[in-house]
Amino acid sequence: MTDRRFALLAGGGTAGHLQPALAIAEALVARGHGRDSIEFVGSRRGQDRVALEGRGFPVTLLPGRGIARSLRPAVLVQNLGAALGLAEACVRALDLVRRRRPQVVVSVGGYASLAASFAAVVLRVPLVLVNVDAVPGAANRLFGRFAASCAVGWEDTPLPRAVVTGTPVRPEIAAVARDPDARRVARVELGLPPDRPVVVVFGGSLGARRLNDAVAGLGQRWSGRTDRSIYHIVGRRDWEAAGTPAAGGDGAAVVRVPYEDRMAVAYTAADVVVCRAGAMTVAELSMAGVPAVLVPLPGAPGDHQTANARVLERAGAAVLLPDAECTGERLADTLDRLLDDPAALAARGAAARSVGHPDAAEAGARVVEVNARPAAAATVAS
């Protein structure tokens, strides 16, 4: 394995950062770059090690943790340790970039991207930022002015030299087909009646208490209806408090599960989805062509989930429901209006698909290649 690298892909910590990075890396491999020429730079904390294991790419994990946004004394002490960890990570990143002599550094956001972006700027290696939220994260805001280019998920993302590439999603999501036969098969696979409209609700792997409480109220409102189904992905954290899974009865069919790894099946079955508005979720909804009621997470940095939700709202693909207004009653009223007009709902699905980017990974890889310095220049600069 050579010590030289074509690209360092830095960042991670969450699936929202790692998934686009992996998709771009695979697209670079498909374009002729060796796996050993693409190295991931992640964090020792979080899921980076597990997520990258077995992928065939070299991996370097940096020490440290992110800075918490709080002035509480205990948090301030933690942040002092975090600052020291960041300083160590920057030193290690400088050494890594010197040794690897990459032609380009790609930052996908997250804690580890800070150190690698810093090293790229100091050592004058071209820096490409990947930003999947409609509002840039802190690291990308900081380094945007130094970036050769910024590959962004959505129009009007406020970063310099932005190129709209879209957000790469998993191949099985991009391949979702929502024709009537596929939807009936998917509903049966999820344990739902095949011919009832389906509302799929989820709030992330851990769950979202506000959504879960609202769905409980929704079930009560629909207790007398035999023309509705709810597939409720409760989340592991809230599963025990949610009670025993249920299905059938005289009213709406309800199936509750703690977690769902068959999201392509869920998107296929759904007439409408109720969920948060993280960047990857919004990208998946657009690629699968699923109408949605989006409930942005309050307090998200830069209120980026509201900005993400606005993308689909402006396209006519989604209804934005503020977290404070997400009650069982409001949710039932909103969903009834959507489900009672199938033609308008189908138009919302088409609108969602119209803002998707099927070639996002390939487009991101092209941005990386265009901004990489020639190999000979990388050798001289090192």
C-alpha positions as CSV (number, residue, x, y, z in Angstrom):
1,M,0.0,0.0,0.0
2,T,1.4,3.4,-1.0
3,D,1.9,6.1,1.6
4,R,0.7,8.7,-0.9
5,R,-3.0,9.5,-1.2
6,F,-5.2,11.1,-3.9
7,A,-7.7,12.3,-1.3
8,L,-8.2,12.6,2.4
9,L,-12.0,12.5,3.3
10,A,-12.3,14.1,6.7
11,G,-15.3,14.3,9.1
12,G,-18.0,12.0,10.4
13,G,-19.4,11.3,13.8
14,T,-22.9,10.8,12.5
15,A,-24.5,8.9,9.6
16,G,-25.4,12.2,8.1
17,H,-21.7,13.0,7.6
18,L,-20.3,9.5,6.9
19,Q,-22.9,8.4,4.4
20,P,-22.2,11.1,1.8
21,A,-18.5,10.7,2.3
22,L,-18.7,7.0,1.7
23,A,-20.8,7.5,-1.4
24,I,-18.3,10.0,-2.9
25,A,-15.4,7.7,-2.0
26,E,-17.1,4.8,-3.9
27,A,-17.8,7.1,-6.8
28,L,-14.1,8.0,-6.9
29,V,-13.2,4.3,-6.9
30,A,-15.6,3.8,-9.8
31,R,-13.8,6.6,-11.7
32,G,-10.5,4.7,-11.4
33,H,-9.0,5.8,-8.1
34,G,-7.6,3.0,-5.9
35,R,-9.1,2.3,-2.5
36,D,-5.7,2.7,-0.9
37,S,-5.4,6.2,-2.4
38,I,-8.5,7.4,-0.5
39,E,-8.1,7.8,3.2
40,F,-10.8,8.6,5.8
41,V,-9.9,10.9,8.7
42,G,-12.5,10.4,11.4
43,S,-12.9,10.7,15.2
44,R,-12.1,8.2,17.9
45,R,-15.4,9.1,19.5
46,G,-18.7,8.2,17.8
47,Q,-19.5,5.6,15.2
48,D,-16.7,6.3,12.7
49,R,-14.6,3.2,13.5
50,V,-17.5,0.8,13.2
51,A,-19.0,2.5,10.2
52,L,-15.8,2.4,8.2
53,E,-14.7,-1.1,9.2
54,G,-14.5,-3.5,6.3
55,R,-14.9,-0.9,3.6
56,G,-11.4,-1.3,2.3
57,F,-10.3,2.3,2.8
58,P,-7.4,3.4,5.0
59,V,-8.6,5.1,8.1
60,T,-7.0,7.4,10.6
61,L,-8.9,8.4,13.8
62,L,-8.1,11.6,15.6
63,P,-8.5,12.3,19.3
64,G,-10.8,14.8,20.9
65,R,-14.5,15.7,21.0
66,G,-16.8,18.6,19.9
67,I,-17.4,21.8,21.8
68,A,-20.7,21.8,23.7
69,R,-22.9,24.9,23.4
70,S,-23.5,25.7,27.1
71,L,-22.1,28.0,29.8
72,R,-22.7,25.6,32.7
73,P,-19.6,25.2,34.8
74,A,-19.3,21.5,34.3
75,V,-19.7,21.9,30.5
76,L,-17.1,24.7,30.5
77,V,-14.6,22.3,32.1
78,Q,-15.4,19.7,29.5
79,N,-15.0,22.2,26.7
80,L,-11.5,23.1,28.0
81,G,-10.6,19.4,27.6
82,A,-12.2,19.5,24.2
83,A,-10.1,22.5,23.2
84,L,-6.9,20.7,24.2
85,G,-8.1,17.6,22.3
86,L,-8.7,19.7,19.2
87,A,-5.2,21.2,19.5
88,E,-3.7,17.7,19.6
89,A,-5.9,16.7,16.6
90,C,-4.7,19.6,14.6
91,V,-1.0,18.7,15.2
92,R,-1.8,15.1,14.2
93,A,-3.6,16.2,11.1
94,L,-0.7,18.4,10.1
95,D,1.6,15.5,10.4
96,L,-0.8,13.2,8.5
97,V,-1.2,15.7,5.6
98,R,2.6,16.1,5.4
99,R,3.1,12.4,5.2
100,R,0.2,11.5,2.8
101,R,0.8,14.4,0.4
102,P,-2.8,14.3,-0.8
103,Q,-3.9,16.0,-4.0
104,V,-7.1,17.2,-2.2
105,V,-8.7,17.2,1.2
106,V,-12.5,16.8,1.4
107,S,-14.3,17.9,4.5
108,V,-17.8,16.4,5.1
109,G,-18.4,18.2,8.4
110,G,-18.3,16.9,12.0
111,Y,-15.5,17.3,14.6
112,A,-12.7,15.5,12.7
113,S,-13.1,17.8,9.7
114,L,-11.9,20.8,11.7
115,A,-8.4,19.5,12.2
116,A,-8.0,18.2,8.6
117,S,-9.4,21.4,7.1
118,F,-7.0,23.4,9.2
119,A,-4.1,21.2,8.0
120,A,-5.1,21.6,4.4
121,V,-5.2,25.4,4.7
122,V,-1.9,25.6,6.4
123,L,-0.2,23.3,4.0
124,R,-1.9,24.7,0.9
125,V,-3.7,21.6,-0.2
126,P,-6.9,22.2,-2.1
127,L,-9.9,21.9,0.2
128,V,-13.3,20.8,-1.0
129,L,-16.3,21.2,1.5
130,V,-19.3,18.9,1.3
131,N,-22.4,20.4,2.9
132,V,-25.6,18.4,2.9
133,D,-27.8,20.7,5.1
134,A,-29.4,23.8,3.7
135,V,-27.5,25.8,6.4
136,P,-23.7,25.3,6.6
137,G,-22.4,23.7,9.8
138,A,-19.9,25.4,12.0
139,A,-16.8,23.8,10.5
140,N,-17.9,24.6,6.9
141,R,-18.7,28.2,7.8
142,L,-15.3,28.6,9.3
143,F,-13.4,27.1,6.4
144,G,-15.7,28.1,3.5
145,R,-13.6,31.2,2.6
146,F,-10.5,29.0,2.1
147,A,-12.2,26.2,0.1
148,A,-11.5,25.7,-3.6
149,S,-15.1,24.6,-4.0
150,C,-18.1,23.7,-1.9
151,A,-20.3,20.7,-3.0
152,V,-23.8,21.5,-1.5
153,G,-27.0,19.6,-1.3
154,W,-29.4,22.4,-2.1
155,E,-29.7,25.6,-4.0
156,D,-29.0,28.9,-2.1
157,T,-26.8,27.3,0.5
158,P,-24.7,30.3,1.7
159,L,-21.2,29.1,1.0
160,P,-18.7,30.6,-1.5
161,R,-17.9,28.8,-4.7
162,A,-20.9,26.5,-4.2
163,V,-21.7,23.8,-6.7
164,V,-25.1,22.1,-6.2
165,T,-24.4,18.3,-6.4
166,G,-27.2,17.1,-4.2
167,T,-26.9,14.6,-1.3
168,P,-26.0,11.0,-2.0
169,V,-28.4,8.5,-0.6
170,R,-28.2,4.7,-0.2
171,P,-28.7,2.8,-3.5
172,E,-31.8,1.0,-2.2
173,I,-33.4,4.3,-1.4
174,A,-32.7,5.7,-4.8
175,A,-34.2,2.6,-6.4
176,V,-37.5,2.9,-4.5
177,A,-40.5,2.3,-6.8
178,R,-43.9,3.5,-5.6
179,D,-46.2,1.9,-8.2
180,P,-49.4,0.4,-6.8
181,D,-48.2,-3.2,-6.9
182,A,-44.9,-2.4,-5.1
183,R,-46.8,-0.5,-2.5
184,R,-49.1,-3.4,-1.7
185,V,-46.2,-5.8,-1.4
186,A,-44.4,-3.4,0.9
187,R,-47.4,-2.9,3.1
188,V,-47.8,-6.7,3.5
189,E,-44.1,-7.0,4.3
190,L,-44.5,-4.4,7.1
191,G,-47.6,-6.3,8.5
192,L,-50.1,-3.7,7.3
193,P,-53.3,-4.2,5.3
194,P,-52.4,-3.9,1.6
195,D,-55.2,-1.6,0.5
196,R,-55.3,1.1,3.2
197,P,-53.4,4.4,3.0
198,V,-50.3,4.3,5.2
199,V,-48.7,7.0,7.4
200,V,-45.1,6.1,8.3
201,V,-43.7,8.0,11.4
202,F,-40.1,8.0,12.6
203,G,-37.8,10.3,14.6
204,G,-34.4,8.8,14.2
205,S,-32.8,5.7,15.7
206,L,-33.3,6.8,19.3
207,G,-36.8,8.3,18.7
208,A,-38.4,11.7,19.1
209,R,-40.7,12.1,22.1
210,R,-42.7,14.9,20.6
211,L,-43.5,12.7,17.5
212,N,-44.3,9.7,19.6
213,D,-46.7,11.6,21.9
214,A,-48.4,13.1,18.8
215,V,-48.8,9.7,17.2
216,A,-50.4,8.3,20.4
217,G,-53.0,11.1,20.1
218,L,-53.4,10.5,16.3
219,G,-54.2,6.8,17.1
220,Q,-56.9,7.9,19.4
221,R,-58.4,10.3,16.8
222,W,-58.4,7.5,14.2
223,S,-59.7,4.8,16.6
224,G,-63.0,4.7,14.7
225,R,-61.5,4.7,11.1
226,T,-61.0,1.6,9.1
227,D,-59.3,3.4,6.1
228,R,-56.0,4.3,7.8
229,S,-52.8,2.5,8.7
230,I,-49.9,3.8,10.9
231,Y,-46.4,2.3,10.8
232,H,-44.7,3.9,13.8
233,I,-41.0,3.5,14.2
234,V,-40.7,4.4,17.8
235,G,-37.0,4.5,18.4
236,R,-35.0,2.4,20.7
237,R,-34.9,5.0,23.5
238,D,-38.6,5.4,23.7
239,W,-39.6,1.8,22.9
240,E,-40.3,0.6,26.4
241,A,-42.4,3.7,27.3
242,A,-44.4,3.3,24.1
243,G,-46.1,0.1,25.2
244,T,-46.8,-3.2,23.5
245,P,-46.8,-3.3,19.7
246,A,-50.3,-3.4,18.3
247,A,-52.0,-4.0,15.0
248,G,-55.5,-4.3,13.7
249,G,-58.7,-3.8,15.7
250,D,-61.8,-2.0,14.6
251,G,-60.1,1.2,13.8
252,A,-56.9,2.2,12.2
253,A,-54.3,-0.5,11.7
254,V,-51.3,0.3,13.8
255,V,-47.9,-1.4,13.8
256,R,-45.1,-0.2,16.2
257,V,-41.5,-1.3,16.0
258,P,-38.5,0.0,17.9
259,Y,-36.2,0.3,14.9
260,E,-36.4,-0.3,11.1
261,D,-33.5,-1.0,8.9
262,R,-35.8,-1.6,5.8
263,M,-36.4,2.1,5.2
264,A,-36.7,1.5,1.4
265,V,-39.7,-0.8,2.2
266,A,-41.2,1.8,4.5
267,Y,-40.8,4.6,1.9
268,T,-42.4,2.3,-0.7
269,A,-45.4,1.5,1.5
270,A,-46.0,5.1,2.7
271,D,-48.6,7.5,1.3
272,V,-47.1,10.2,3.6
273,V,-44.2,10.3,6.1
274,V,-44.1,12.2,9.4
275,C,-40.6,12.8,10.6
276,R,-37.8,15.2,11.5
277,A,-36.0,17.2,8.8
278,G,-32.3,16.0,9.0
279,A,-30.4,16.4,5.8
280,M,-30.2,12.7,5.0
281,T,-33.9,12.2,5.7
282,V,-34.9,15.2,3.4
283,A,-32.6,13.8,0.7
284,E,-34.1,10.4,1.0
285,L,-37.7,11.7,0.8
286,S,-36.8,13.6,-2.4
287,M,-35.1,10.6,-4.0
288,A,-38.0,8.2,-3.1
289,G,-40.7,10.8,-4.0
290,V,-42.5,10.6,-0.7
291,P,-44.8,13.4,0.5
292,A,-44.1,14.4,4.1
293,V,-45.1,16.3,7.2
294,L,-41.8,17.6,8.5
295,V,-41.4,18.5,12.2
296,P,-38.0,20.2,12.5
297,L,-36.0,19.5,15.6
298,P,-36.1,22.7,17.8
299,G,-32.7,24.0,18.8
300,A,-30.8,22.4,16.0
301,P,-27.6,24.4,15.3
302,G,-28.4,27.2,13.0
303,D,-32.0,26.0,12.9
304,H,-30.8,23.9,10.0
305,Q,-33.7,21.4,10.1
306,T,-36.2,24.2,9.5
307,A,-34.1,25.3,6.5
308,N,-34.0,21.7,5.2
309,A,-37.8,21.4,5.6
310,R,-38.3,24.7,3.7
311,V,-36.6,23.1,0.6
312,L,-39.4,20.5,0.3
313,E,-42.1,23.0,1.5
314,R,-41.2,25.5,-1.3
315,A,-41.2,22.7,-3.8
316,G,-44.8,21.7,-2.8
317,A,-43.6,18.3,-1.5
318,A,-44.0,18.7,2.2
319,V,-46.0,20.4,5.0
320,L,-43.9,22.1,7.7
321,L,-45.3,21.6,11.2
322,P,-43.4,23.4,14.0
323,D,-42.5,21.1,16.9
324,A,-44.5,23.1,19.4
325,E,-47.7,22.6,17.3
326,C,-47.2,18.9,16.7
327,T,-50.1,17.4,18.7
328,G,-52.3,14.5,18.0
329,E,-55.1,16.8,17.0
330,R,-53.1,18.9,14.7
331,L,-51.4,15.9,13.2
332,A,-54.7,14.2,12.5
333,D,-56.1,17.3,10.8
334,T,-53.1,17.8,8.7
335,L,-52.9,14.1,7.6
336,D,-56.7,14.0,6.9
337,R,-56.4,16.9,4.5
338,L,-53.5,15.2,2.7
339,L,-55.0,11.7,2.5
340,D,-58.4,12.9,1.5
341,D,-57.0,14.3,-1.7
342,P,-55.1,11.5,-3.4
343,A,-54.4,13.5,-6.6
344,A,-52.8,16.4,-4.7
345,L,-50.8,13.9,-2.6
346,A,-49.5,12.3,-5.7
347,A,-48.5,15.7,-7.0
348,R,-46.6,16.3,-3.8
349,G,-44.7,13.0,-4.3
350,A,-43.8,14.1,-7.8
351,A,-42.6,17.5,-6.5
352,A,-40.4,15.7,-4.0
353,R,-38.8,13.6,-6.7
354,S,-38.2,16.7,-8.8
355,V,-35.7,18.2,-6.3
356,G,-33.8,14.9,-5.9
357,H,-30.3,14.4,-7.3
358,P,-29.9,10.8,-8.6
359,D,-26.2,11.5,-9.6
360,A,-25.2,13.2,-6.4
361,A,-22.3,10.9,-5.5
362,E,-20.9,11.1,-9.1
363,A,-21.3,14.9,-9.1
364,G,-19.5,15.2,-5.8
365,A,-16.7,13.0,-7.1
366,R,-16.3,15.3,-10.1
367,V,-16.0,18.3,-7.9
368,V,-13.3,16.6,-5.9
369,E,-11.4,15.6,-9.1
370,V,-11.7,19.1,-10.7
371,N,-10.2,20.8,-7.7
372,A,-7.4,18.3,-6.9
373,R,-3.9,19.5,-7.7
374,P,-1.9,17.4,-10.1
375,A,0.1,14.6,-8.6
376,A,3.4,16.2,-9.7
377,A,2.5,19.4,-7.9
378,A,1.6,17.5,-4.8
379,T,5.0,15.9,-4.8
380,V,6.8,19.2,-5.3
381,A,4.8,21.0,-2.6
382,S,5.5,18.3,-0.1
